[in-house]
Amino acid sequence: MYAHIALPIPVRRTFASVLPDELAADCRPGALVTVPFGNRSKRGIVVSLGEKTDLDPSRLKPITAVVSPEPVVSAHGLK
């Protein structure tokens, strides 16, 4: 499973991450997560989840933590 995540950086796109099985139950659109980004970690919002990605899965890094399983952004806000 993959998550598309919006990060607080000045780029208008999402970033794909692997969603580990042990975090899948707590991860949903709108959730706040921590992901590796460059040589540090960043918090971001899960925009969508999916079974496929157009990117090379071996290059994707996994989500390291679900900070808030309850959505911090509404479905309307995600659009």
mmCIF file of the N, C-alpha and C atoms, coordinates in Angstrom:
data_MODEL
# 
_entry.id   MODEL 
# 
loop_
_atom_site.group_PDB 
_atom_site.id 
_atom_site.type_symbol 
_atom_site.label_atom_id 
_atom_site.label_alt_id 
_atom_site.label_comp_id 
_atom_site.label_asym_id 
_atom_site.label_entity_id 
_atom_site.label_seq_id 
_atom_site.pdbx_PDB_ins_code 
_atom_site.Cartn_x 
_atom_site.Cartn_y 
_atom_site.Cartn_z 
_atom_site.occupancy 
_atom_site.B_iso_or_equiv 
_atom_site.pdbx_formal_charge 
_atom_site.auth_seq_id 
_atom_site.auth_comp_id 
_atom_site.auth_asym_id 
_atom_site.auth_atom_id 
_atom_site.pdbx_PDB_model_num 
ATOM 1   N N  . MET A 1 1  ? 0.856   -1.168 0.000   1.00 0.00 ? 1  MET A N  1 
ATOM 2   C CA . MET A 1 1  ? 0.000   0.000  0.000   1.00 0.00 ? 1  MET A CA 1 
ATOM 3   C C  . MET A 1 1  ? 0.904   1.233  0.000   1.00 0.00 ? 1  MET A C  1 
ATOM 4   N N  . TYR A 1 2  ? 0.428   2.268  -0.650  1.00 0.00 ? 2  TYR A N  1 
ATOM 5   C CA . TYR A 1 2  ? 1.177   3.519  -0.775  1.00 0.00 ? 2  TYR A CA 1 
ATOM 6   C C  . TYR A 1 2  ? 0.320   4.691  -0.296  1.00 0.00 ? 2  TYR A C  1 
ATOM 7   N N  . ALA A 1 3  ? 0.993   5.701  0.226   1.00 0.00 ? 3  ALA A N  1 
ATOM 8   C CA . ALA A 1 3  ? 0.319   6.928  0.652   1.00 0.00 ? 3  ALA A CA 1 
ATOM 9   C C  . ALA A 1 3  ? 0.913   8.092  -0.122  1.00 0.00 ? 3  ALA A C  1 
ATOM 10  N N  . HIS A 1 4  ? 0.052   8.999  -0.534  1.00 0.00 ? 4  HIS A N  1 
ATOM 11  C CA . HIS A 1 4  ? 0.496   10.234 -1.179  1.00 0.00 ? 4  HIS A CA 1 
ATOM 12  C C  . HIS A 1 4  ? 0.366   11.324 -0.126  1.00 0.00 ? 4  HIS A C  1 
ATOM 13  N N  . ILE A 1 5  ? 1.481   12.006 0.132   1.00 0.00 ? 5  ILE A N  1 
ATOM 14  C CA . ILE A 1 5  ? 1.582   12.899 1.278   1.00 0.00 ? 5  ILE A CA 1 
ATOM 15  C C  . ILE A 1 5  ? 1.942   14.307 0.838   1.00 0.00 ? 5  ILE A C  1 
ATOM 16  N N  . ALA A 1 6  ? 1.221   15.286 1.396   1.00 0.00 ? 6  ALA A N  1 
ATOM 17  C CA . ALA A 1 6  ? 1.533   16.702 1.186   1.00 0.00 ? 6  ALA A CA 1 
ATOM 18  C C  . ALA A 1 6  ? 2.469   17.130 2.307   1.00 0.00 ? 6  ALA A C  1 
ATOM 19  N N  . LEU A 1 7  ? 3.598   17.710 1.927   1.00 0.00 ? 7  LEU A N  1 
ATOM 20  C CA . LEU A 1 7  ? 4.590   18.163 2.902   1.00 0.00 ? 7  LEU A CA 1 
ATOM 21  C C  . LEU A 1 7  ? 4.649   19.687 2.939   1.00 0.00 ? 7  LEU A C  1 
ATOM 22  N N  . PRO A 1 8  ? 5.052   20.254 4.069   1.00 0.00 ? 8  PRO A N  1 
ATOM 23  C CA . PRO A 1 8  ? 5.123   21.719 4.192   1.00 0.00 ? 8  PRO A CA 1 
ATOM 24  C C  . PRO A 1 8  ? 6.398   22.270 3.533   1.00 0.00 ? 8  PRO A C  1 
ATOM 25  N N  . ILE A 1 9  ? 6.444   22.141 2.226   1.00 0.00 ? 9  ILE A N  1 
ATOM 26  C CA . ILE A 1 9  ? 7.549   22.683 1.439   1.00 0.00 ? 9  ILE A CA 1 
ATOM 27  C C  . ILE A 1 9  ? 6.947   23.446 0.264   1.00 0.00 ? 9  ILE A C  1 
ATOM 28  N N  . PRO A 1 10 ? 7.685   24.375 -0.335  1.00 0.00 ? 10 PRO A N  1 
ATOM 29  C CA . PRO A 1 10 ? 7.114   25.211 -1.397  1.00 0.00 ? 10 PRO A CA 1 
ATOM 30  C C  . PRO A 1 10 ? 7.047   24.510 -2.766  1.00 0.00 ? 10 PRO A C  1 
ATOM 31  N N  . VAL A 1 11 ? 6.394   23.348 -2.793  1.00 0.00 ? 11 VAL A N  1 
ATOM 32  C CA . VAL A 1 11 ? 6.204   22.584 -4.025  1.00 0.00 ? 11 VAL A CA 1 
ATOM 33  C C  . VAL A 1 11 ? 4.751   22.141 -4.059  1.00 0.00 ? 11 VAL A C  1 
ATOM 34  N N  . ARG A 1 12 ? 4.096   22.306 -5.186  1.00 0.00 ? 12 ARG A N  1 
ATOM 35  C CA . ARG A 1 12 ? 2.675   21.956 -5.302  1.00 0.00 ? 12 ARG A CA 1 
ATOM 36  C C  . ARG A 1 12 ? 2.510   20.554 -5.859  1.00 0.00 ? 12 ARG A C  1 
ATOM 37  N N  . ARG A 1 13 ? 2.900   19.569 -5.071  1.00 0.00 ? 13 ARG A N  1 
ATOM 38  C CA . ARG A 1 13 ? 2.703   18.173 -5.441  1.00 0.00 ? 13 ARG A CA 1 
ATOM 39  C C  . ARG A 1 13 ? 2.788   17.320 -4.186  1.00 0.00 ? 13 ARG A C  1 
ATOM 40  N N  . THR A 1 14 ? 2.349   16.094 -4.324  1.00 0.00 ? 14 THR A N  1 
ATOM 41  C CA . THR A 1 14 ? 2.457   15.165 -3.204  1.00 0.00 ? 14 THR A CA 1 
ATOM 42  C C  . THR A 1 14 ? 3.648   14.243 -3.418  1.00 0.00 ? 14 THR A C  1 
ATOM 43  N N  . PHE A 1 15 ? 4.034   13.579 -2.361  1.00 0.00 ? 15 PHE A N  1 
ATOM 44  C CA . PHE A 1 15 ? 5.158   12.648 -2.393  1.00 0.00 ? 15 PHE A CA 1 
ATOM 45  C C  . PHE A 1 15 ? 4.652   11.276 -1.972  1.00 0.00 ? 15 PHE A C  1 
ATOM 46  N N  . ALA A 1 16 ? 5.059   10.240 -2.700  1.00 0.00 ? 16 ALA A N  1 
ATOM 47  C CA . ALA A 1 16 ? 4.626   8.880  -2.393  1.00 0.00 ? 16 ALA A CA 1 
ATOM 48  C C  . ALA A 1 16 ? 5.536   8.253  -1.349  1.00 0.00 ? 16 ALA A C  1 
ATOM 49  N N  . SER A 1 17 ? 4.925   7.500  -0.453  1.00 0.00 ? 17 SER A N  1 
ATOM 50  C CA . SER A 1 17 ? 5.650   6.746  0.569   1.00 0.00 ? 17 SER A CA 1 
ATOM 51  C C  . SER A 1 17 ? 5.013   5.372  0.699   1.00 0.00 ? 17 SER A C  1 
ATOM 52  N N  . VAL A 1 18 ? 5.795   4.422  1.133   1.00 0.00 ? 18 VAL A N  1 
ATOM 53  C CA . VAL A 1 18 ? 5.281   3.092  1.426   1.00 0.00 ? 18 VAL A CA 1 
ATOM 54  C C  . VAL A 1 18 ? 4.550   3.155  2.765   1.00 0.00 ? 18 VAL A C  1 
ATOM 55  N N  . LEU A 1 19 ? 3.383   2.533  2.817   1.00 0.00 ? 19 LEU A N  1 
ATOM 56  C CA . LEU A 1 19 ? 2.632   2.453  4.076   1.00 0.00 ? 19 LEU A CA 1 
ATOM 57  C C  . LEU A 1 19 ? 2.874   1.076  4.681   1.00 0.00 ? 19 LEU A C  1 
ATOM 58  N N  . PRO A 1 20 ? 3.690   0.995  5.742   1.00 0.00 ? 20 PRO A N  1 
ATOM 59  C CA . PRO A 1 20 ? 3.960   -0.314 6.369   1.00 0.00 ? 20 PRO A CA 1 
ATOM 60  C C  . PRO A 1 20 ? 2.678   -0.935 6.928   1.00 0.00 ? 20 PRO A C  1 
ATOM 61  N N  . ASP A 1 21 ? 2.600   -2.255 6.857   1.00 0.00 ? 21 ASP A N  1 
ATOM 62  C CA . ASP A 1 21 ? 1.411   -2.973 7.332   1.00 0.00 ? 21 ASP A CA 1 
ATOM 63  C C  . ASP A 1 21 ? 1.055   -2.623 8.769   1.00 0.00 ? 21 ASP A C  1 
ATOM 64  N N  . GLU A 1 22 ? 2.075   -2.443 9.618   1.00 0.00 ? 22 GLU A N  1 
ATOM 65  C CA . GLU A 1 22 ? 1.805   -2.187 11.043  1.00 0.00 ? 22 GLU A CA 1 
ATOM 66  C C  . GLU A 1 22 ? 1.220   -0.794 11.297  1.00 0.00 ? 22 GLU A C  1 
ATOM 67  N N  . LEU A 1 23 ? 1.286   0.104  10.319  1.00 0.00 ? 23 LEU A N  1 
ATOM 68  C CA . LEU A 1 23 ? 0.715   1.449  10.472  1.00 0.00 ? 23 LEU A CA 1 
ATOM 69  C C  . LEU A 1 23 ? -0.585  1.616  9.683   1.00 0.00 ? 23 LEU A C  1 
ATOM 70  N N  . ALA A 1 24 ? -0.925  0.647  8.856   1.00 0.00 ? 24 ALA A N  1 
ATOM 71  C CA . ALA A 1 24 ? -2.063  0.777  7.942   1.00 0.00 ? 24 ALA A CA 1 
ATOM 72  C C  . ALA A 1 24 ? -3.401  1.022  8.659   1.00 0.00 ? 24 ALA A C  1 
ATOM 73  N N  . ALA A 1 25 ? -3.606  0.405  9.802   1.00 0.00 ? 25 ALA A N  1 
ATOM 74  C CA . ALA A 1 25 ? -4.881  0.556  10.513  1.00 0.00 ? 25 ALA A CA 1 
ATOM 75  C C  . ALA A 1 25 ? -5.101  1.984  11.004  1.00 0.00 ? 25 ALA A C  1 
ATOM 76  N N  . ASP A 1 26 ? -4.019  2.718  11.279  1.00 0.00 ? 26 ASP A N  1 
ATOM 77  C CA . ASP A 1 26 ? -4.122  4.077  11.807  1.00 0.00 ? 26 ASP A CA 1 
ATOM 78  C C  . ASP A 1 26 ? -3.984  5.159  10.745  1.00 0.00 ? 26 ASP A C  1 
ATOM 79  N N  . CYS A 1 27 ? -3.723  4.774  9.514   1.00 0.00 ? 27 CYS A N  1 
ATOM 80  C CA . CYS A 1 27 ? -3.433  5.760  8.471   1.00 0.00 ? 27 CYS A CA 1 
ATOM 81  C C  . CYS A 1 27 ? -4.619  5.900  7.526   1.00 0.00 ? 27 CYS A C  1 
ATOM 82  N N  . ARG A 1 28 ? -5.086  7.124  7.360   1.00 0.00 ? 28 ARG A N  1 
ATOM 83  C CA . ARG A 1 28 ? -6.209  7.422  6.458   1.00 0.00 ? 28 ARG A CA 1 
ATOM 84  C C  . ARG A 1 28 ? -6.020  8.831  5.917   1.00 0.00 ? 28 ARG A C  1 
ATOM 85  N N  . PRO A 1 29 ? -6.711  9.180  4.841   1.00 0.00 ? 29 PRO A N  1 
ATOM 86  C CA . PRO A 1 29 ? -6.591  10.552 4.328   1.00 0.00 ? 29 PRO A CA 1 
ATOM 87  C C  . PRO A 1 29 ? -6.901  11.580 5.420   1.00 0.00 ? 29 PRO A C  1 
ATOM 88  N N  . GLY A 1 30 ? -6.045  12.578 5.509   1.00 0.00 ? 30 GLY A N  1 
ATOM 89  C CA . GLY A 1 30 ? -6.176  13.620 6.521   1.00 0.00 ? 30 GLY A CA 1 
ATOM 90  C C  . GLY A 1 30 ? -5.304  13.390 7.745   1.00 0.00 ? 30 GLY A C  1 
ATOM 91  N N  . ALA A 1 31 ? -4.744  12.175 7.886   1.00 0.00 ? 31 ALA A N  1 
ATOM 92  C CA . ALA A 1 31 ? -3.906  11.852 9.043   1.00 0.00 ? 31 ALA A CA 1 
ATOM 93  C C  . ALA A 1 31 ? -2.560  12.578 8.949   1.00 0.00 ? 31 ALA A C  1 
ATOM 94  N N  . LEU A 1 32 ? -1.997  12.877 10.094  1.00 0.00 ? 32 LEU A N  1 
ATOM 95  C CA . LEU A 1 32 ? -0.678  13.493 10.183  1.00 0.00 ? 32 LEU A CA 1 
ATOM 96  C C  . LEU A 1 32 ? 0.347   12.381 10.372  1.00 0.00 ? 32 LEU A C  1 
ATOM 97  N N  . VAL A 1 33 ? 1.370   12.347 9.492   1.00 0.00 ? 33 VAL A N  1 
ATOM 98  C CA . VAL A 1 33 ? 2.376   11.295 9.531   1.00 0.00 ? 33 VAL A CA 1 
ATOM 99  C C  . VAL A 1 33 ? 3.780   11.894 9.501   1.00 0.00 ? 33 VAL A C  1 
ATOM 100 N N  . THR A 1 34 ? 4.753   11.070 9.864   1.00 0.00 ? 34 THR A N  1 
ATOM 101 C CA . THR A 1 34 ? 6.164   11.442 9.763   1.00 0.00 ? 34 THR A CA 1 
ATOM 102 C C  . THR A 1 34 ? 6.795   10.575 8.683   1.00 0.00 ? 34 THR A C  1 
ATOM 103 N N  . VAL A 1 35 ? 7.557   11.232 7.791   1.00 0.00 ? 35 VAL A N  1 
ATOM 104 C CA . VAL A 1 35 ? 8.230   10.518 6.709   1.00 0.00 ? 35 VAL A CA 1 
ATOM 105 C C  . VAL A 1 35 ? 9.670   11.000 6.583   1.00 0.00 ? 35 VAL A C  1 
ATOM 106 N N  . PRO A 1 36 ? 10.569  10.125 6.119   1.00 0.00 ? 36 PRO A N  1 
ATOM 107 C CA . PRO A 1 36 ? 11.926  10.580 5.833   1.00 0.00 ? 36 PRO A CA 1 
ATOM 108 C C  . PRO A 1 36 ? 11.900  11.472 4.592   1.00 0.00 ? 36 PRO A C  1 
ATOM 109 N N  . PHE A 1 37 ? 12.626  12.563 4.639   1.00 0.00 ? 37 PHE A N  1 
ATOM 110 C CA . PHE A 1 37 ? 12.696  13.481 3.496   1.00 0.00 ? 37 PHE A CA 1 
ATOM 111 C C  . PHE A 1 37 ? 14.112  14.038 3.449   1.00 0.00 ? 37 PHE A C  1 
ATOM 112 N N  . GLY A 1 38 ? 14.857  13.622 2.436   1.00 0.00 ? 38 GLY A N  1 
ATOM 113 C CA . GLY A 1 38 ? 16.267  14.000 2.400   1.00 0.00 ? 38 GLY A CA 1 
ATOM 114 C C  . GLY A 1 38 ? 16.988  13.337 3.559   1.00 0.00 ? 38 GLY A C  1 
ATOM 115 N N  . ASN A 1 39 ? 17.735  14.113 4.317   1.00 0.00 ? 39 ASN A N  1 
ATOM 116 C CA . ASN A 1 39 ? 18.475  13.553 5.454   1.00 0.00 ? 39 ASN A CA 1 
ATOM 117 C C  . ASN A 1 39 ? 17.805  13.854 6.795   1.00 0.00 ? 39 ASN A C  1 
ATOM 118 N N  . ARG A 1 40 ? 16.522  14.175 6.759   1.00 0.00 ? 40 ARG A N  1 
ATOM 119 C CA . ARG A 1 40 ? 15.787  14.434 8.002   1.00 0.00 ? 40 ARG A CA 1 
ATOM 120 C C  . ARG A 1 40 ? 14.375  13.880 7.887   1.00 0.00 ? 40 ARG A C  1 
ATOM 121 N N  . SER A 1 41 ? 13.581  14.077 8.924   1.00 0.00 ? 41 SER A N  1 
ATOM 122 C CA . SER A 1 41 ? 12.180  13.657 8.918   1.00 0.00 ? 41 SER A CA 1 
ATOM 123 C C  . SER A 1 41 ? 11.292  14.883 8.829   1.00 0.00 ? 41 SER A C  1 
ATOM 124 N N  . LYS A 1 42 ? 10.156  14.724 8.152   1.00 0.00 ? 42 LYS A N  1 
ATOM 125 C CA . LYS A 1 42 ? 9.172   15.803 8.063   1.00 0.00 ? 42 LYS A CA 1 
ATOM 126 C C  . LYS A 1 42 ? 7.807   15.241 8.377   1.00 0.00 ? 42 LYS A C  1 
ATOM 127 N N  . ARG A 1 43 ? 6.956   16.108 8.890   1.00 0.00 ? 43 ARG A N  1 
ATOM 128 C CA . ARG A 1 43 ? 5.555   15.741 9.102   1.00 0.00 ? 43 ARG A CA 1 
ATOM 129 C C  . ARG A 1 43 ? 4.751   16.217 7.908   1.00 0.00 ? 43 ARG A C  1 
ATOM 130 N N  . GLY A 1 44 ? 3.783   15.399 7.521   1.00 0.00 ? 44 GLY A N  1 
ATOM 131 C CA . GLY A 1 44 ? 2.938   15.747 6.391   1.00 0.00 ? 44 GLY A CA 1 
ATOM 132 C C  . GLY A 1 44 ? 1.545   15.171 6.573   1.00 0.00 ? 44 GLY A C  1 
ATOM 133 N N  . ILE A 1 45 ? 0.672   15.538 5.647   1.00 0.00 ? 45 ILE A N  1 
ATOM 134 C CA . ILE A 1 45 ? -0.722  15.104 5.678   1.00 0.00 ? 45 ILE A CA 1 
ATOM 135 C C  . ILE A 1 45 ? -0.942  14.071 4.582   1.00 0.00 ? 45 ILE A C  1 
ATOM 136 N N  . VAL A 1 46 ? -1.564  12.949 4.931   1.00 0.00 ? 46 VAL A N  1 
ATOM 137 C CA . VAL A 1 46 ? -1.916  11.940 3.934   1.00 0.00 ? 46 VAL A CA 1 
ATOM 138 C C  . VAL A 1 46 ? -3.068  12.489 3.091   1.00 0.00 ? 46 VAL A C  1 
ATOM 139 N N  . VAL A 1 47 ? -2.847  12.577 1.790   1.00 0.00 ? 47 VAL A N  1 
ATOM 140 C CA . VAL A 1 47 ? -3.862  13.078 0.866   1.00 0.00 ? 47 VAL A CA 1 
ATOM 141 C C  . VAL A 1 47 ? -4.690  11.917 0.322   1.00 0.00 ? 47 VAL A C  1 
ATOM 142 N N  . SER A 1 48 ? -4.016  10.803 -0.008  1.00 0.00 ? 48 SER A N  1 
ATOM 143 C CA . SER A 1 48 ? -4.737  9.640  -0.529  1.00 0.00 ? 48 SER A CA 1 
ATOM 144 C C  . SER A 1 48 ? -3.915  8.383  -0.296  1.00 0.00 ? 48 SER A C  1 
ATOM 145 N N  . LEU A 1 49 ? -4.603  7.252  -0.389  1.00 0.00 ? 49 LEU A N  1 
ATOM 146 C CA . LEU A 1 49 ? -3.980  5.940  -0.263  1.00 0.00 ? 49 LEU A CA 1 
ATOM 147 C C  . LEU A 1 49 ? -4.261  5.157  -1.541  1.00 0.00 ? 49 LEU A C  1 
ATOM 148 N N  . GLY A 1 50 ? -3.346  4.251  -1.900  1.00 0.00 ? 50 GLY A N  1 
ATOM 149 C CA . GLY A 1 50 ? -3.572  3.450  -3.097  1.00 0.00 ? 50 GLY A CA 1 
ATOM 150 C C  . GLY A 1 50 ? -2.733  2.192  -3.101  1.00 0.00 ? 50 GLY A C  1 
ATOM 151 N N  . GLU A 1 51 ? -3.119  1.264  -3.969  1.00 0.00 ? 51 GLU A N  1 
ATOM 152 C CA . GLU A 1 51 ? -2.417  -0.007 -4.106  1.00 0.00 ? 51 GLU A CA 1 
ATOM 153 C C  . GLU A 1 51 ? -1.279  0.065  -5.117  1.00 0.00 ? 51 GLU A C  1 
ATOM 154 N N  . LYS A 1 52 ? -1.293  1.090  -5.989  1.00 0.00 ? 52 LYS A N  1 
ATOM 155 C CA . LYS A 1 52 ? -0.302  1.196  -7.054  1.00 0.00 ? 52 LYS A CA 1 
ATOM 156 C C  . LYS A 1 52 ? 0.355   2.572  -7.044  1.00 0.00 ? 52 LYS A C  1 
ATOM 157 N N  . THR A 1 53 ? 1.540   2.621  -7.643  1.00 0.00 ? 53 THR A N  1 
ATOM 158 C CA . THR A 1 53 ? 2.224   3.886  -7.858  1.00 0.00 ? 53 THR A CA 1 
ATOM 159 C C  . THR A 1 53 ? 2.962   3.806  -9.183  1.00 0.00 ? 53 THR A C  1 
ATOM 160 N N  . ASP A 1 54 ? 3.108   4.921  -9.842  1.00 0.00 ? 54 ASP A N  1 
ATOM 161 C CA . ASP A 1 54 ? 3.841   4.977  -11.102 1.00 0.00 ? 54 ASP A CA 1 
ATOM 162 C C  . ASP A 1 54 ? 5.351   5.045  -10.868 1.00 0.00 ? 54 ASP A C  1 
ATOM 163 N N  . LEU A 1 55 ? 5.740   5.245  -9.634  1.00 0.00 ? 55 LEU A N  1 
ATOM 164 C CA . LEU A 1 55 ? 7.154   5.377  -9.285  1.00 0.00 ? 55 LEU A CA 1 
ATOM 165 C C  . LEU A 1 55 ? 7.772   4.013  -9.018  1.00 0.00 ? 55 LEU A C  1 
ATOM 166 N N  . ASP A 1 56 ? 9.082   3.950  -9.040  1.00 0.00 ? 56 ASP A N  1 
ATOM 167 C CA . ASP A 1 56 ? 9.804   2.726  -8.730  1.00 0.00 ? 56 ASP A CA 1 
ATOM 168 C C  . ASP A 1 56 ? 9.676   2.463  -7.224  1.00 0.00 ? 56 ASP A C  1 
ATOM 169 N N  . PRO A 1 57 ? 8.940   1.415  -6.831  1.00 0.00 ? 57 PRO A N  1 
ATOM 170 C CA . PRO A 1 57 ? 8.719   1.155  -5.396  1.00 0.00 ? 57 PRO A CA 1 
ATOM 171 C C  . PRO A 1 57 ? 10.004  0.987  -4.594  1.00 0.00 ? 57 PRO A C  1 
ATOM 172 N N  . SER A 1 58 ? 11.071  0.535  -5.211  1.00 0.00 ? 58 SER A N  1 
ATOM 173 C CA . SER A 1 58 ? 12.315  0.339  -4.477  1.00 0.00 ? 58 SER A CA 1 
ATOM 174 C C  . SER A 1 58 ? 12.959  1.666  -4.062  1.00 0.00 ? 58 SER A C  1 
ATOM 175 N N  . ARG A 1 59 ? 12.528  2.758  -4.671  1.00 0.00 ? 59 ARG A N  1 
ATOM 176 C CA . ARG A 1 59 ? 13.080  4.074  -4.329  1.00 0.00 ? 59 ARG A CA 1 
ATOM 177 C C  . ARG A 1 59 ? 12.255  4.804  -3.272  1.00 0.00 ? 59 ARG A C  1 
ATOM 178 N N  . LEU A 1 60 ? 11.096  4.259  -2.925  1.00 0.00 ? 60 LEU A N  1 
ATOM 179 C CA . LEU A 1 60 ? 10.222  4.919  -1.962  1.00 0.00 ? 60 LEU A CA 1 
ATOM 180 C C  . LEU A 1 60 ? 10.585  4.537  -0.536  1.00 0.00 ? 60 LEU A C  1 
ATOM 181 N N  . LYS A 1 61 ? 10.489  5.495  0.345   1.00 0.00 ? 61 LYS A N  1 
ATOM 182 C CA . LYS A 1 61 ? 10.777  5.271  1.761   1.00 0.00 ? 61 LYS A CA 1 
ATOM 183 C C  . LYS A 1 61 ? 9.456   5.090  2.510   1.00 0.00 ? 61 LYS A C  1 
ATOM 184 N N  . PRO A 1 62 ? 9.486   4.352  3.612   1.00 0.00 ? 62 PRO A N  1 
ATOM 185 C CA . PRO A 1 62 ? 8.253   4.110  4.361   1.00 0.00 ? 62 PRO A CA 1 
ATOM 186 C C  . PRO A 1 62 ? 7.899   5.248  5.317   1.00 0.00 ? 62 PRO A C  1 
ATOM 187 N N  . ILE A 1 63 ? 6.620   5.364  5.576   1.00 0.00 ? 63 ILE A N  1 
ATOM 188 C CA . ILE A 1 63 ? 6.143   6.241  6.645   1.00 0.00 ? 63 ILE A CA 1 
ATOM 189 C C  . ILE A 1 63 ? 6.730   5.693  7.944   1.00 0.00 ? 63 ILE A C  1 
ATOM 190 N N  . THR A 1 64 ? 7.264   6.565  8.786   1.00 0.00 ? 64 THR A N  1 
ATOM 191 C CA . THR A 1 64 ? 7.889   6.086  10.028  1.00 0.00 ? 64 THR A CA 1 
ATOM 192 C C  . THR A 1 64 ? 6.954   6.148  11.231  1.00 0.00 ? 64 THR A C  1 
ATOM 193 N N  . ALA A 1 65 ? 5.931   7.030  11.177  1.00 0.00 ? 65 ALA A N  1 
ATOM 194 C CA . ALA A 1 65 ? 4.999   7.129  12.304  1.00 0.00 ? 65 ALA A CA 1 
ATOM 195 C C  . ALA A 1 65 ? 3.711   7.800  11.860  1.00 0.00 ? 65 ALA A C  1 
ATOM 196 N N  . VAL A 1 66 ? 2.629   7.387  12.491  1.00 0.00 ? 66 VAL A N  1 
ATOM 197 C CA . VAL A 1 66 ? 1.354   8.093  12.351  1.00 0.00 ? 66 VAL A CA 1 
ATOM 198 C C  . VAL A 1 66 ? 1.228   8.929  13.613  1.00 0.00 ? 66 VAL A C  1 
ATOM 199 N N  . VAL A 1 67 ? 1.357   10.242 13.472  1.00 0.00 ? 67 VAL A N  1 
ATOM 200 C CA . VAL A 1 67 ? 1.332   11.155 14.612  1.00 0.00 ? 67 VAL A CA 1 
ATOM 201 C C  . VAL A 1 67 ? -0.093  11.338 15.115  1.00 0.00 ? 67 VAL A C  1 
ATOM 202 N N  . SER A 1 68 ? -1.031  11.493 14.185  1.00 0.00 ? 68 SER A N  1 
ATOM 203 C CA . SER A 1 68 ? -2.438  11.672 14.544  1.00 0.00 ? 68 SER A CA 1 
ATOM 204 C C  . SER A 1 68 ? -3.296  10.842 13.601  1.00 0.00 ? 68 SER A C  1 
ATOM 205 N N  . PRO A 1 69 ? -3.815  9.699  14.076  1.00 0.00 ? 69 PRO A N  1 
ATOM 206 C CA . PRO A 1 69 ? -4.658  8.893  13.202  1.00 0.00 ? 69 PRO A CA 1 
ATOM 207 C C  . PRO A 1 69 ? -5.986  9.574  12.869  1.00 0.00 ? 69 PRO A C  1 
ATOM 208 N N  . GLU A 1 70 ? -6.464  10.424 13.754  1.00 0.00 ? 70 GLU A N  1 
ATOM 209 C CA . GLU A 1 70 ? -7.678  11.193 13.451  1.00 0.00 ? 70 GLU A CA 1 
ATOM 210 C C  . GLU A 1 70 ? -7.312  12.271 12.450  1.00 0.00 ? 70 GLU A C  1 
ATOM 211 N N  . PRO A 1 71 ? -8.104  12.422 11.402  1.00 0.00 ? 71 PRO A N  1 
ATOM 212 C CA . PRO A 1 71 ? -7.774  13.426 10.376  1.00 0.00 ? 71 PRO A CA 1 
ATOM 213 C C  . PRO A 1 71 ? -7.624  14.828 10.965  1.00 0.00 ? 71 PRO A C  1 
ATOM 214 N N  . VAL A 1 72 ? -6.532  15.488 10.603  1.00 0.00 ? 72 VAL A N  1 
ATOM 215 C CA . VAL A 1 72 ? -6.303  16.869 11.018  1.00 0.00 ? 72 VAL A CA 1 
ATOM 216 C C  . VAL A 1 72 ? -6.736  17.837 9.922   1.00 0.00 ? 72 VAL A C  1 
ATOM 217 N N  . VAL A 1 73 ? -7.098  17.265 8.759   1.00 0.00 ? 73 VAL A N  1 
ATOM 218 C CA . VAL A 1 73 ? -7.633  18.034 7.630   1.00 0.00 ? 73 VAL A CA 1 
ATOM 219 C C  . VAL A 1 73 ? -8.889  17.304 7.163   1.00 0.00 ? 73 VAL A C  1 
ATOM 220 N N  . SER A 1 74 ? -9.957  18.052 6.914   1.00 0.00 ? 74 SER A N  1 
ATOM 221 C CA . SER A 1 74 ? -11.211 17.452 6.475   1.00 0.00 ? 74 SER A CA 1 
ATOM 222 C C  . SER A 1 74 ? -11.112 16.985 5.020   1.00 0.00 ? 74 SER A C  1 
ATOM 223 N N  . ALA A 1 75 ? -12.067 16.157 4.603   1.00 0.00 ? 75 ALA A N  1 
ATOM 224 C CA . ALA A 1 75 ? -12.121 15.694 3.217   1.00 0.00 ? 75 ALA A CA 1 
ATOM 225 C C  . ALA A 1 75 ? -12.249 16.891 2.271   1.00 0.00 ? 75 ALA A C  1 
ATOM 226 N N  . HIS A 1 76 ? -13.012 17.889 2.678   1.00 0.00 ? 76 HIS A N  1 
ATOM 227 C CA . HIS A 1 76 ? -13.150 19.099 1.866   1.00 0.00 ? 76 HIS A CA 1 
ATOM 228 C C  . HIS A 1 76 ? -11.818 19.835 1.761   1.00 0.00 ? 76 HIS A C  1 
ATOM 229 N N  . GLY A 1 77 ? -11.082 19.902 2.840   1.00 0.00 ? 77 GLY A N  1 
ATOM 230 C CA . GLY A 1 77 ? -9.786  20.565 2.850   1.00 0.00 ? 77 GLY A CA 1 
ATOM 231 C C  . GLY A 1 77 ? -8.741  19.845 1.999   1.00 0.00 ? 77 GLY A C  1 
ATOM 232 N N  . LEU A 1 78 ? -8.865  18.534 1.879   1.00 0.00 ? 78 LEU A N  1 
ATOM 233 C CA . LEU A 1 78 ? -7.933  17.766 1.062   1.00 0.00 ? 78 LEU A CA 1 
ATOM 234 C C  . LEU A 1 78 ? -8.107  18.034 -0.424  1.00 0.00 ? 78 LEU A C  1 
ATOM 235 N N  . LYS A 1 79 ? -9.337  18.390 -0.812  1.00 0.00 ? 79 LYS A N  1 
ATOM 236 C CA . LYS A 1 79 ? -9.582  18.681 -2.236  1.00 0.00 ? 79 LYS A CA 1 
ATOM 237 C C  . LYS A 1 79 ? -8.908  19.949 -2.623  1.00 0.00 ? 79 LYS A C  1 
# 
